[in-house]
Amino acid sequence: MTNDVQSEERRTALQVACDTAVSGCVFRMRTEEDDKDRLLEIAREHVKEQHGQEYSLEEIDDQHVTEVEVETGTGE
């Protein structure tokens, strides 16, 4: 029996996370690379509303956005 691991397609996505132990906040969001602007806007609004801090989109992008690999399987 062969386990065909290669059948699962891998894609790249962007991820931003807010894991603040003080507030108990766990905020993690992933999106496709072409939706980066929306990801940055949502993250900035979250930090402003939940933590009372303001960051520029550039600061969020430089310091908090990471590229991650995601698997997109066929569900079989």
mmCIF file of the N, C-alpha and C atoms, coordinates in Angstrom:
data_MODEL
# 
_entry.id   MODEL 
# 
loop_
_atom_site.group_PDB 
_atom_site.id 
_atom_site.type_symbol 
_atom_site.label_atom_id 
_atom_site.label_alt_id 
_atom_site.label_comp_id 
_atom_site.label_asym_id 
_atom_site.label_entity_id 
_atom_site.label_seq_id 
_atom_site.pdbx_PDB_ins_code 
_atom_site.Cartn_x 
_atom_site.Cartn_y 
_atom_site.Cartn_z 
_atom_site.occupancy 
_atom_site.B_iso_or_equiv 
_atom_site.pdbx_formal_charge 
_atom_site.auth_seq_id 
_atom_site.auth_comp_id 
_atom_site.auth_asym_id 
_atom_site.auth_atom_id 
_atom_site.pdbx_PDB_model_num 
ATOM 1   N N  . MET A 1 1  ? 0.839   -1.175 0.000  1.00 0.00 ? 1  MET A N  1 
ATOM 2   C CA . MET A 1 1  ? 0.000   0.000  0.000  1.00 0.00 ? 1  MET A CA 1 
ATOM 3   C C  . MET A 1 1  ? 0.886   1.240  0.000  1.00 0.00 ? 1  MET A C  1 
ATOM 4   N N  . THR A 1 2  ? 0.530   2.191  -0.811 1.00 0.00 ? 2  THR A N  1 
ATOM 5   C CA . THR A 1 2  ? 1.307   3.414  -0.908 1.00 0.00 ? 2  THR A CA 1 
ATOM 6   C C  . THR A 1 2  ? 0.470   4.578  -0.423 1.00 0.00 ? 2  THR A C  1 
ATOM 7   N N  . ASN A 1 3  ? 1.077   5.423  0.377  1.00 0.00 ? 3  ASN A N  1 
ATOM 8   C CA . ASN A 1 3  ? 0.403   6.616  0.858  1.00 0.00 ? 3  ASN A CA 1 
ATOM 9   C C  . ASN A 1 3  ? 0.801   7.764  -0.062 1.00 0.00 ? 3  ASN A C  1 
ATOM 10  N N  . ASP A 1 4  ? -0.106  8.234  -0.894 1.00 0.00 ? 4  ASP A N  1 
ATOM 11  C CA . ASP A 1 4  ? 0.194   9.253  -1.888 1.00 0.00 ? 4  ASP A CA 1 
ATOM 12  C C  . ASP A 1 4  ? 0.065   10.644 -1.272 1.00 0.00 ? 4  ASP A C  1 
ATOM 13  N N  . VAL A 1 5  ? 1.130   11.102 -0.641 1.00 0.00 ? 5  VAL A N  1 
ATOM 14  C CA . VAL A 1 5  ? 1.137   12.413 0.005  1.00 0.00 ? 5  VAL A CA 1 
ATOM 15  C C  . VAL A 1 5  ? 1.206   13.516 -1.040 1.00 0.00 ? 5  VAL A C  1 
ATOM 16  N N  . GLN A 1 6  ? 1.766   13.217 -2.186 1.00 0.00 ? 6  GLN A N  1 
ATOM 17  C CA . GLN A 1 6  ? 1.927   14.212 -3.234 1.00 0.00 ? 6  GLN A CA 1 
ATOM 18  C C  . GLN A 1 6  ? 0.598   14.659 -3.849 1.00 0.00 ? 6  GLN A C  1 
ATOM 19  N N  . SER A 1 7  ? -0.481  13.949 -3.585 1.00 0.00 ? 7  SER A N  1 
ATOM 20  C CA . SER A 1 7  ? -1.766  14.303 -4.182 1.00 0.00 ? 7  SER A CA 1 
ATOM 21  C C  . SER A 1 7  ? -2.346  15.588 -3.595 1.00 0.00 ? 7  SER A C  1 
ATOM 22  N N  . GLU A 1 8  ? -1.882  15.983 -2.421 1.00 0.00 ? 8  GLU A N  1 
ATOM 23  C CA . GLU A 1 8  ? -2.374  17.208 -1.813 1.00 0.00 ? 8  GLU A CA 1 
ATOM 24  C C  . GLU A 1 8  ? -1.616  18.403 -2.366 1.00 0.00 ? 8  GLU A C  1 
ATOM 25  N N  . GLU A 1 9  ? -2.350  19.407 -2.774 1.00 0.00 ? 9  GLU A N  1 
ATOM 26  C CA . GLU A 1 9  ? -1.768  20.609 -3.342 1.00 0.00 ? 9  GLU A CA 1 
ATOM 27  C C  . GLU A 1 9  ? -1.365  21.553 -2.203 1.00 0.00 ? 9  GLU A C  1 
ATOM 28  N N  . ARG A 1 10 ? -0.230  22.206 -2.359 1.00 0.00 ? 10 ARG A N  1 
ATOM 29  C CA . ARG A 1 10 ? 0.230   23.169 -1.350 1.00 0.00 ? 10 ARG A CA 1 
ATOM 30  C C  . ARG A 1 10 ? 0.174   24.566 -1.943 1.00 0.00 ? 10 ARG A C  1 
ATOM 31  N N  . ARG A 1 11 ? -0.304  25.507 -1.151 1.00 0.00 ? 11 ARG A N  1 
ATOM 32  C CA . ARG A 1 11 ? -0.395  26.898 -1.583 1.00 0.00 ? 11 ARG A CA 1 
ATOM 33  C C  . ARG A 1 11 ? 0.201   27.788 -0.517 1.00 0.00 ? 11 ARG A C  1 
ATOM 34  N N  . THR A 1 12 ? 0.539   28.981 -0.907 1.00 0.00 ? 12 THR A N  1 
ATOM 35  C CA . THR A 1 12 ? 1.083   29.959 0.025  1.00 0.00 ? 12 THR A CA 1 
ATOM 36  C C  . THR A 1 12 ? -0.023  30.923 0.436  1.00 0.00 ? 12 THR A C  1 
ATOM 37  N N  . ALA A 1 13 ? -0.032  31.280 1.710  1.00 0.00 ? 13 ALA A N  1 
ATOM 38  C CA . ALA A 1 13 ? -1.002  32.234 2.224  1.00 0.00 ? 13 ALA A CA 1 
ATOM 39  C C  . ALA A 1 13 ? -0.275  33.196 3.154  1.00 0.00 ? 13 ALA A C  1 
ATOM 40  N N  . LEU A 1 14 ? -0.958  34.262 3.520  1.00 0.00 ? 14 LEU A N  1 
ATOM 41  C CA . LEU A 1 14 ? -0.411  35.218 4.477  1.00 0.00 ? 14 LEU A CA 1 
ATOM 42  C C  . LEU A 1 14 ? -1.153  35.049 5.783  1.00 0.00 ? 14 LEU A C  1 
ATOM 43  N N  . GLN A 1 15 ? -0.450  35.225 6.880  1.00 0.00 ? 15 GLN A N  1 
ATOM 44  C CA . GLN A 1 15 ? -1.052  35.060 8.198  1.00 0.00 ? 15 GLN A CA 1 
ATOM 45  C C  . GLN A 1 15 ? -0.640  36.221 9.084  1.00 0.00 ? 15 GLN A C  1 
ATOM 46  N N  . VAL A 1 16 ? -1.578  36.702 9.865  1.00 0.00 ? 16 VAL A N  1 
ATOM 47  C CA . VAL A 1 16 ? -1.285  37.694 10.893 1.00 0.00 ? 16 VAL A CA 1 
ATOM 48  C C  . VAL A 1 16 ? -1.908  37.173 12.182 1.00 0.00 ? 16 VAL A C  1 
ATOM 49  N N  . ALA A 1 17 ? -1.187  37.329 13.288 1.00 0.00 ? 17 ALA A N  1 
ATOM 50  C CA . ALA A 1 17 ? -1.671  36.796 14.558 1.00 0.00 ? 17 ALA A CA 1 
ATOM 51  C C  . ALA A 1 17 ? -1.486  37.814 15.660 1.00 0.00 ? 17 ALA A C  1 
ATOM 52  N N  . CYS A 1 18 ? -2.407  37.804 16.601 1.00 0.00 ? 18 CYS A N  1 
ATOM 53  C CA . CYS A 1 18 ? -2.318  38.627 17.799 1.00 0.00 ? 18 CYS A CA 1 
ATOM 54  C C  . CYS A 1 18 ? -2.479  37.667 18.969 1.00 0.00 ? 18 CYS A C  1 
ATOM 55  N N  . ASP A 1 19 ? -1.381  37.325 19.600 1.00 0.00 ? 19 ASP A N  1 
ATOM 56  C CA . ASP A 1 19 ? -1.413  36.416 20.745 1.00 0.00 ? 19 ASP A CA 1 
ATOM 57  C C  . ASP A 1 19 ? -0.909  37.176 21.958 1.00 0.00 ? 19 ASP A C  1 
ATOM 58  N N  . THR A 1 20 ? -1.780  37.926 22.587 1.00 0.00 ? 20 THR A N  1 
ATOM 59  C CA . THR A 1 20 ? -1.356  38.719 23.731 1.00 0.00 ? 20 THR A CA 1 
ATOM 60  C C  . THR A 1 20 ? -1.813  38.046 25.011 1.00 0.00 ? 20 THR A C  1 
ATOM 61  N N  . ALA A 1 21 ? -0.869  37.623 25.794 1.00 0.00 ? 21 ALA A N  1 
ATOM 62  C CA . ALA A 1 21 ? -1.171  36.917 27.036 1.00 0.00 ? 21 ALA A CA 1 
ATOM 63  C C  . ALA A 1 21 ? -1.898  37.815 28.032 1.00 0.00 ? 21 ALA A C  1 
ATOM 64  N N  . VAL A 1 22 ? -1.581  39.102 28.017 1.00 0.00 ? 22 VAL A N  1 
ATOM 65  C CA . VAL A 1 22 ? -2.176  40.024 28.984 1.00 0.00 ? 22 VAL A CA 1 
ATOM 66  C C  . VAL A 1 22 ? -3.682  40.130 28.775 1.00 0.00 ? 22 VAL A C  1 
ATOM 67  N N  . SER A 1 23 ? -4.099  40.277 27.539 1.00 0.00 ? 23 SER A N  1 
ATOM 68  C CA . SER A 1 23 ? -5.526  40.460 27.280 1.00 0.00 ? 23 SER A CA 1 
ATOM 69  C C  . SER A 1 23 ? -6.252  39.141 27.035 1.00 0.00 ? 23 SER A C  1 
ATOM 70  N N  . GLY A 1 24 ? -5.493  38.073 26.865 1.00 0.00 ? 24 GLY A N  1 
ATOM 71  C CA . GLY A 1 24 ? -6.106  36.789 26.562 1.00 0.00 ? 24 GLY A CA 1 
ATOM 72  C C  . GLY A 1 24 ? -6.566  36.685 25.124 1.00 0.00 ? 24 GLY A C  1 
ATOM 73  N N  . CYS A 1 25 ? -6.123  37.614 24.311 1.00 0.00 ? 25 CYS A N  1 
ATOM 74  C CA . CYS A 1 25 ? -6.552  37.670 22.920 1.00 0.00 ? 25 CYS A CA 1 
ATOM 75  C C  . CYS A 1 25 ? -5.802  36.642 22.078 1.00 0.00 ? 25 CYS A C  1 
ATOM 76  N N  . VAL A 1 26 ? -6.550  35.889 21.318 1.00 0.00 ? 26 VAL A N  1 
ATOM 77  C CA . VAL A 1 26 ? -5.961  35.002 20.326 1.00 0.00 ? 26 VAL A CA 1 
ATOM 78  C C  . VAL A 1 26 ? -6.670  35.306 19.020 1.00 0.00 ? 26 VAL A C  1 
ATOM 79  N N  . PHE A 1 27 ? -5.993  35.981 18.148 1.00 0.00 ? 27 PHE A N  1 
ATOM 80  C CA . PHE A 1 27 ? -6.552  36.436 16.883 1.00 0.00 ? 27 PHE A CA 1 
ATOM 81  C C  . PHE A 1 27 ? -5.606  35.971 15.793 1.00 0.00 ? 27 PHE A C  1 
ATOM 82  N N  . ARG A 1 28 ? -6.071  35.104 14.925 1.00 0.00 ? 28 ARG A N  1 
ATOM 83  C CA . ARG A 1 28 ? -5.219  34.588 13.856 1.00 0.00 ? 28 ARG A CA 1 
ATOM 84  C C  . ARG A 1 28 ? -6.059  34.538 12.584 1.00 0.00 ? 28 ARG A C  1 
ATOM 85  N N  . MET A 1 29 ? -5.515  35.064 11.530 1.00 0.00 ? 29 MET A N  1 
ATOM 86  C CA . MET A 1 29 ? -6.262  35.104 10.284 1.00 0.00 ? 29 MET A CA 1 
ATOM 87  C C  . MET A 1 29 ? -5.326  34.792 9.134  1.00 0.00 ? 29 MET A C  1 
ATOM 88  N N  . ARG A 1 30 ? -5.804  34.022 8.201  1.00 0.00 ? 30 ARG A N  1 
ATOM 89  C CA . ARG A 1 30 ? -5.041  33.703 7.002  1.00 0.00 ? 30 ARG A CA 1 
ATOM 90  C C  . ARG A 1 30 ? -5.853  34.108 5.783  1.00 0.00 ? 30 ARG A C  1 
ATOM 91  N N  . THR A 1 31 ? -5.140  34.498 4.744  1.00 0.00 ? 31 THR A N  1 
ATOM 92  C CA . THR A 1 31 ? -5.802  34.834 3.496  1.00 0.00 ? 31 THR A CA 1 
ATOM 93  C C  . THR A 1 31 ? -4.858  34.558 2.341  1.00 0.00 ? 31 THR A C  1 
ATOM 94  N N  . GLU A 1 32 ? -5.407  34.568 1.154  1.00 0.00 ? 32 GLU A N  1 
ATOM 95  C CA . GLU A 1 32 ? -4.575  34.398 -0.021 1.00 0.00 ? 32 GLU A CA 1 
ATOM 96  C C  . GLU A 1 32 ? -3.741  35.657 -0.225 1.00 0.00 ? 32 GLU A C  1 
ATOM 97  N N  . GLU A 1 33 ? -2.617  35.512 -0.884 1.00 0.00 ? 33 GLU A N  1 
ATOM 98  C CA . GLU A 1 33 ? -1.691  36.626 -1.058 1.00 0.00 ? 33 GLU A CA 1 
ATOM 99  C C  . GLU A 1 33 ? -2.318  37.829 -1.747 1.00 0.00 ? 33 GLU A C  1 
ATOM 100 N N  . ASP A 1 34 ? -3.254  37.597 -2.644 1.00 0.00 ? 34 ASP A N  1 
ATOM 101 C CA . ASP A 1 34 ? -3.843  38.713 -3.379 1.00 0.00 ? 34 ASP A CA 1 
ATOM 102 C C  . ASP A 1 34 ? -4.853  39.503 -2.543 1.00 0.00 ? 34 ASP A C  1 
ATOM 103 N N  . ASP A 1 35 ? -5.115  39.088 -1.330 1.00 0.00 ? 35 ASP A N  1 
ATOM 104 C CA . ASP A 1 35 ? -6.047  39.789 -0.444 1.00 0.00 ? 35 ASP A CA 1 
ATOM 105 C C  . ASP A 1 35 ? -5.306  40.417 0.737  1.00 0.00 ? 35 ASP A C  1 
ATOM 106 N N  . LYS A 1 36 ? -4.047  40.760 0.525  1.00 0.00 ? 36 LYS A N  1 
ATOM 107 C CA . LYS A 1 36 ? -3.191  41.269 1.599  1.00 0.00 ? 36 LYS A CA 1 
ATOM 108 C C  . LYS A 1 36 ? -3.712  42.584 2.190  1.00 0.00 ? 36 LYS A C  1 
ATOM 109 N N  . ASP A 1 37 ? -4.187  43.494 1.351  1.00 0.00 ? 37 ASP A N  1 
ATOM 110 C CA . ASP A 1 37 ? -4.657  44.791 1.846  1.00 0.00 ? 37 ASP A CA 1 
ATOM 111 C C  . ASP A 1 37 ? -5.796  44.625 2.845  1.00 0.00 ? 37 ASP A C  1 
ATOM 112 N N  . ARG A 1 38 ? -6.709  43.737 2.547  1.00 0.00 ? 38 ARG A N  1 
ATOM 113 C CA . ARG A 1 38 ? -7.844  43.484 3.458  1.00 0.00 ? 38 ARG A CA 1 
ATOM 114 C C  . ARG A 1 38 ? -7.357  42.876 4.769  1.00 0.00 ? 38 ARG A C  1 
ATOM 115 N N  . LEU A 1 39 ? -6.413  41.974 4.695  1.00 0.00 ? 39 LEU A N  1 
ATOM 116 C CA . LEU A 1 39 ? -5.826  41.364 5.893  1.00 0.00 ? 39 LEU A CA 1 
ATOM 117 C C  . LEU A 1 39 ? -5.220  42.432 6.797  1.00 0.00 ? 39 LEU A C  1 
ATOM 118 N N  . LEU A 1 40 ? -4.463  43.353 6.209  1.00 0.00 ? 40 LEU A N  1 
ATOM 119 C CA . LEU A 1 40 ? -3.827  44.411 6.987  1.00 0.00 ? 40 LEU A CA 1 
ATOM 120 C C  . LEU A 1 40 ? -4.849  45.343 7.622  1.00 0.00 ? 40 LEU A C  1 
ATOM 121 N N  . GLU A 1 41 ? -5.888  45.695 6.875  1.00 0.00 ? 41 GLU A N  1 
ATOM 122 C CA . GLU A 1 41 ? -6.931  46.582 7.407  1.00 0.00 ? 41 GLU A CA 1 
ATOM 123 C C  . GLU A 1 41 ? -7.660  45.943 8.588  1.00 0.00 ? 41 GLU A C  1 
ATOM 124 N N  . ILE A 1 42 ? -8.019  44.681 8.457  1.00 0.00 ? 42 ILE A N  1 
ATOM 125 C CA . ILE A 1 42 ? -8.730  43.986 9.535  1.00 0.00 ? 42 ILE A CA 1 
ATOM 126 C C  . ILE A 1 42 ? -7.848  43.879 10.771 1.00 0.00 ? 42 ILE A C  1 
ATOM 127 N N  . ALA A 1 43 ? -6.579  43.558 10.583 1.00 0.00 ? 43 ALA A N  1 
ATOM 128 C CA . ALA A 1 43 ? -5.659  43.462 11.717 1.00 0.00 ? 43 ALA A CA 1 
ATOM 129 C C  . ALA A 1 43 ? -5.502  44.806 12.403 1.00 0.00 ? 43 ALA A C  1 
ATOM 130 N N  . ARG A 1 44 ? -5.367  45.883 11.624 1.00 0.00 ? 44 ARG A N  1 
ATOM 131 C CA . ARG A 1 44 ? -5.210  47.218 12.217 1.00 0.00 ? 44 ARG A CA 1 
ATOM 132 C C  . ARG A 1 44 ? -6.447  47.603 13.022 1.00 0.00 ? 44 ARG A C  1 
ATOM 133 N N  . GLU A 1 45 ? -7.629  47.341 12.479 1.00 0.00 ? 45 GLU A N  1 
ATOM 134 C CA . GLU A 1 45 ? -8.867  47.654 13.201 1.00 0.00 ? 45 GLU A CA 1 
ATOM 135 C C  . GLU A 1 45 ? -8.992  46.834 14.490 1.00 0.00 ? 45 GLU A C  1 
ATOM 136 N N  . HIS A 1 46 ? -8.616  45.578 14.437 1.00 0.00 ? 46 HIS A N  1 
ATOM 137 C CA . HIS A 1 46 ? -8.667  44.721 15.619 1.00 0.00 ? 46 HIS A CA 1 
ATOM 138 C C  . HIS A 1 46 ? -7.794  45.283 16.738 1.00 0.00 ? 46 HIS A C  1 
ATOM 139 N N  . VAL A 1 47 ? -6.565  45.617 16.405 1.00 0.00 ? 47 VAL A N  1 
ATOM 140 C CA . VAL A 1 47 ? -5.636  46.120 17.425 1.00 0.00 ? 47 VAL A CA 1 
ATOM 141 C C  . VAL A 1 47 ? -6.133  47.460 17.981 1.00 0.00 ? 47 VAL A C  1 
ATOM 142 N N  . LYS A 1 48 ? -6.672  48.300 17.123 1.00 0.00 ? 48 LYS A N  1 
ATOM 143 C CA . LYS A 1 48 ? -7.187  49.601 17.571 1.00 0.00 ? 48 LYS A CA 1 
ATOM 144 C C  . LYS A 1 48 ? -8.385  49.430 18.505 1.00 0.00 ? 48 LYS A C  1 
ATOM 145 N N  . GLU A 1 49 ? -9.347  48.602 18.105 1.00 0.00 ? 49 GLU A N  1 
ATOM 146 C CA . GLU A 1 49 ? -10.568 48.421 18.890 1.00 0.00 ? 49 GLU A CA 1 
ATOM 147 C C  . GLU A 1 49 ? -10.342 47.618 20.164 1.00 0.00 ? 49 GLU A C  1 
ATOM 148 N N  . GLN A 1 50 ? -9.571  46.542 20.084 1.00 0.00 ? 50 GLN A N  1 
ATOM 149 C CA . GLN A 1 50 ? -9.408  45.638 21.213 1.00 0.00 ? 50 GLN A CA 1 
ATOM 150 C C  . GLN A 1 50 ? -8.278  46.021 22.163 1.00 0.00 ? 50 GLN A C  1 
ATOM 151 N N  . HIS A 1 51 ? -7.273  46.705 21.639 1.00 0.00 ? 51 HIS A N  1 
ATOM 152 C CA . HIS A 1 51 ? -6.089  46.982 22.461 1.00 0.00 ? 51 HIS A CA 1 
ATOM 153 C C  . HIS A 1 51 ? -5.760  48.465 22.577 1.00 0.00 ? 51 HIS A C  1 
ATOM 154 N N  . GLY A 1 52 ? -6.529  49.311 21.899 1.00 0.00 ? 52 GLY A N  1 
ATOM 155 C CA . GLY A 1 52 ? -6.347  50.749 22.013 1.00 0.00 ? 52 GLY A CA 1 
ATOM 156 C C  . GLY A 1 52 ? -5.015  51.256 21.464 1.00 0.00 ? 52 GLY A C  1 
ATOM 157 N N  . GLN A 1 53 ? -4.425  50.520 20.559 1.00 0.00 ? 53 GLN A N  1 
ATOM 158 C CA . GLN A 1 53 ? -3.150  50.930 19.977 1.00 0.00 ? 53 GLN A CA 1 
ATOM 159 C C  . GLN A 1 53 ? -3.331  51.104 18.481 1.00 0.00 ? 53 GLN A C  1 
ATOM 160 N N  . GLU A 1 54 ? -2.591  52.062 17.934 1.00 0.00 ? 54 GLU A N  1 
ATOM 161 C CA . GLU A 1 54 ? -2.676  52.295 16.497 1.00 0.00 ? 54 GLU A CA 1 
ATOM 162 C C  . GLU A 1 54 ? -1.350  51.983 15.841 1.00 0.00 ? 54 GLU A C  1 
ATOM 163 N N  . TYR A 1 55 ? -1.416  51.230 14.770 1.00 0.00 ? 55 TYR A N  1 
ATOM 164 C CA . TYR A 1 55 ? -0.253  50.889 13.973 1.00 0.00 ? 55 TYR A CA 1 
ATOM 165 C C  . TYR A 1 55 ? -0.552  51.229 12.524 1.00 0.00 ? 55 TYR A C  1 
ATOM 166 N N  . SER A 1 56 ? 0.472   51.577 11.787 1.00 0.00 ? 56 SER A N  1 
ATOM 167 C CA . SER A 1 56 ? 0.287   51.798 10.357 1.00 0.00 ? 56 SER A CA 1 
ATOM 168 C C  . SER A 1 56 ? 0.219   50.444 9.657  1.00 0.00 ? 56 SER A C  1 
ATOM 169 N N  . LEU A 1 57 ? -0.306  50.450 8.457  1.00 0.00 ? 57 LEU A N  1 
ATOM 170 C CA . LEU A 1 57 ? -0.369  49.212 7.689  1.00 0.00 ? 57 LEU A CA 1 
ATOM 171 C C  . LEU A 1 57 ? 1.036   48.673 7.429  1.00 0.00 ? 57 LEU A C  1 
ATOM 172 N N  . GLU A 1 58 ? 1.991   49.583 7.235  1.00 0.00 ? 58 GLU A N  1 
ATOM 173 C CA . GLU A 1 58 ? 3.373   49.173 6.990  1.00 0.00 ? 58 GLU A CA 1 
ATOM 174 C C  . GLU A 1 58 ? 3.968   48.484 8.218  1.00 0.00 ? 58 GLU A C  1 
ATOM 175 N N  . GLU A 1 59 ? 3.675   49.003 9.417  1.00 0.00 ? 59 GLU A N  1 
ATOM 176 C CA . GLU A 1 59 ? 4.181   48.382 10.648 1.00 0.00 ? 59 GLU A CA 1 
ATOM 177 C C  . GLU A 1 59 ? 3.615   46.973 10.812 1.00 0.00 ? 59 GLU A C  1 
ATOM 178 N N  . ILE A 1 60 ? 2.341   46.823 10.560 1.00 0.00 ? 60 ILE A N  1 
ATOM 179 C CA . ILE A 1 60 ? 1.715   45.503 10.688 1.00 0.00 ? 60 ILE A CA 1 
ATOM 180 C C  . ILE A 1 60 ? 2.325   44.546 9.671  1.00 0.00 ? 60 ILE A C  1 
ATOM 181 N N  . ASP A 1 61 ? 2.469   45.017 8.447  1.00 0.00 ? 61 ASP A N  1 
ATOM 182 C CA . ASP A 1 61 ? 3.032   44.178 7.392  1.00 0.00 ? 61 ASP A CA 1 
ATOM 183 C C  . ASP A 1 61 ? 4.460   43.757 7.738  1.00 0.00 ? 61 ASP A C  1 
ATOM 184 N N  . ASP A 1 62 ? 5.287   44.709 8.144  1.00 0.00 ? 62 ASP A N  1 
ATOM 185 C CA . ASP A 1 62 ? 6.700   44.425 8.435  1.00 0.00 ? 62 ASP A CA 1 
ATOM 186 C C  . ASP A 1 62 ? 6.898   43.543 9.660  1.00 0.00 ? 62 ASP A C  1 
ATOM 187 N N  . GLN A 1 63 ? 6.094   43.755 10.702 1.00 0.00 ? 63 GLN A N  1 
ATOM 188 C CA . GLN A 1 63 ? 6.343   43.108 11.983 1.00 0.00 ? 63 GLN A CA 1 
ATOM 189 C C  . GLN A 1 63 ? 5.480   41.878 12.264 1.00 0.00 ? 63 GLN A C  1 
ATOM 190 N N  . HIS A 1 64 ? 4.318   41.775 11.634 1.00 0.00 ? 64 HIS A N  1 
ATOM 191 C CA . HIS A 1 64 ? 3.376   40.758 12.078 1.00 0.00 ? 64 HIS A CA 1 
ATOM 192 C C  . HIS A 1 64 ? 2.843   39.820 11.004 1.00 0.00 ? 64 HIS A C  1 
ATOM 193 N N  . VAL A 1 65 ? 3.054   40.124 9.748  1.00 0.00 ? 65 VAL A N  1 
ATOM 194 C CA . VAL A 1 65 ? 2.549   39.269 8.682  1.00 0.00 ? 65 VAL A CA 1 
ATOM 195 C C  . VAL A 1 65 ? 3.613   38.247 8.314  1.00 0.00 ? 65 VAL A C  1 
ATOM 196 N N  . THR A 1 66 ? 3.217   36.994 8.280  1.00 0.00 ? 66 THR A N  1 
ATOM 197 C CA . THR A 1 66 ? 4.139   35.933 7.887  1.00 0.00 ? 66 THR A CA 1 
ATOM 198 C C  . THR A 1 66 ? 3.535   35.148 6.730  1.00 0.00 ? 66 THR A C  1 
ATOM 199 N N  . GLU A 1 67 ? 4.398   34.572 5.943  1.00 0.00 ? 67 GLU A N  1 
ATOM 200 C CA . GLU A 1 67 ? 3.962   33.727 4.839  1.00 0.00 ? 67 GLU A CA 1 
ATOM 201 C C  . GLU A 1 67 ? 3.928   32.294 5.336  1.00 0.00 ? 67 GLU A C  1 
ATOM 202 N N  . VAL A 1 68 ? 2.827   31.625 5.106  1.00 0.00 ? 68 VAL A N  1 
ATOM 203 C CA . VAL A 1 68 ? 2.691   30.239 5.574  1.00 0.00 ? 68 VAL A CA 1 
ATOM 204 C C  . VAL A 1 68 ? 2.264   29.360 4.415  1.00 0.00 ? 68 VAL A C  1 
ATOM 205 N N  . GLU A 1 69 ? 2.586   28.102 4.542  1.00 0.00 ? 69 GLU A N  1 
ATOM 206 C CA . GLU A 1 69 ? 2.180   27.120 3.549  1.00 0.00 ? 69 GLU A CA 1 
ATOM 207 C C  . GLU A 1 69 ? 0.928   26.425 4.045  1.00 0.00 ? 69 GLU A C  1 
ATOM 208 N N  . VAL A 1 70 ? -0.066  26.330 3.190  1.00 0.00 ? 70 VAL A N  1 
ATOM 209 C CA . VAL A 1 70 ? -1.311  25.661 3.560  1.00 0.00 ? 70 VAL A CA 1 
ATOM 210 C C  . VAL A 1 70 ? -1.567  24.524 2.594  1.00 0.00 ? 70 VAL A C  1 
ATOM 211 N N  . GLU A 1 71 ? -2.186  23.477 3.103  1.00 0.00 ? 71 GLU A N  1 
ATOM 212 C CA . GLU A 1 71 ? -2.518  22.341 2.276  1.00 0.00 ? 71 GLU A CA 1 
ATOM 213 C C  . GLU A 1 71 ? -3.955  22.455 1.810  1.00 0.00 ? 71 GLU A C  1 
ATOM 214 N N  . THR A 1 72 ? -4.166  22.218 0.558  1.00 0.00 ? 72 THR A N  1 
ATOM 215 C CA . THR A 1 72 ? -5.521  22.175 0.032  1.00 0.00 ? 72 THR A CA 1 
ATOM 216 C C  . THR A 1 72 ? -5.731  20.779 -0.534 1.00 0.00 ? 72 THR A C  1 
ATOM 217 N N  . GLY A 1 73 ? -6.358  19.955 0.260  1.00 0.00 ? 73 GLY A N  1 
ATOM 218 C CA . GLY A 1 73 ? -6.579  18.565 -0.138 1.00 0.00 ? 73 GLY A CA 1 
ATOM 219 C C  . GLY A 1 73 ? -7.874  18.393 -0.887 1.00 0.00 ? 73 GLY A C  1 
ATOM 220 N N  . THR A 1 74 ? -8.052  17.225 -1.400 1.00 0.00 ? 74 THR A N  1 
ATOM 221 C CA . THR A 1 74 ? -9.281  16.925 -2.140 1.00 0.00 ? 74 THR A CA 1 
ATOM 222 C C  . THR A 1 74 ? -10.391 16.436 -1.218 1.00 0.00 ? 74 THR A C  1 
ATOM 223 N N  . GLY A 1 75 ? -10.050 16.191 0.050  1.00 0.00 ? 75 GLY A N  1 
ATOM 224 C CA . GLY A 1 75 ? -11.058 15.745 1.000  1.00 0.00 ? 75 GLY A CA 1 
ATOM 225 C C  . GLY A 1 75 ? -11.359 14.272 0.914  1.00 0.00 ? 75 GLY A C  1 
ATOM 226 N N  . GLU A 1 76 ? -10.545 13.545 0.177  1.00 0.00 ? 76 GLU A N  1 
ATOM 227 C CA . GLU A 1 76 ? -10.793 12.114 0.011  1.00 0.00 ? 76 GLU A CA 1 
ATOM 228 C C  . GLU A 1 76 ? -10.110 11.320 1.082  1.00 0.00 ? 76 GLU A C  1 
# 
